[in-house]
Amino acid sequence: MAKMTKTPTEDRAMTPEERAAQMRAYEDVVRERIAKAKVEQADLIRELAQEGVDVELVQDLMNRPNNYVHVLPILAKHLQLPYSQLTREAISRTMAMREAHPYWDLFARLYKELPPTNSAERGRPDDGLAVALSSSMPKTKLLEMIDLLSDQGLGDSRVLLLRALRRSREPLAKEAIDRLKDDPALTKEIHSWRRRKKP
């Protein structure tokens, strides 16, 4: 087998000029990404502003207190539109609050209907919806949440649903956690809780 040879840049550290050029290229990519997101989210951002919620991107809502409960209907409407994966994840995550419980059924339906994530595109809408489901789960939805967690076809994002069961004091939740402890997508998280409990 032929011996692999390194390129000259791999044999030495980057010069300050090369490092600066690399940083400029990265910043250009970020600026382009933000510009595209602003165009994509223009209608949503305008509707939020009409209700007194001023942000440049919906992602910015995740860095402020949950004082925007009154715009949850707007977010729920836009969550159902064909945005990019990154924007759909961001909308879901901004709705990850207890006050979003009226939208739990919507989150569950969208979660189950999601197409496979495109790994070539940024964003994980399945993760975003899982966080929203977990944060907003009413007690009356415990059995449905257990069904979601038990469905291995829904993928690894199910691990983010576990928080709702862990918070619950219902015996059914504890039984479900014990039953799911060997699920490949959940076992590491569940066993980590038990290790932390040890003195």
Secondary structure, 3 states (H helix, E strand, C coil): CCCCCCCHHHHCCCCHHHHHHHHHHHHHHHHHHHHHHHHHCHHHHHHHHHCCCCCCCHHHHHHCCCCCHHHHHHHHHHHCCCCCHHHHHHHHHHCCCHHHHHHHHHHHHHHHHCCCCCCCCCCCHHHHHHHHHHHHCCHHHHHHHHHHHHCHHHCHHHHHHHHHHHHCCCHHHHHHHHHHCCCCCCHHHHHHHHHHHCC
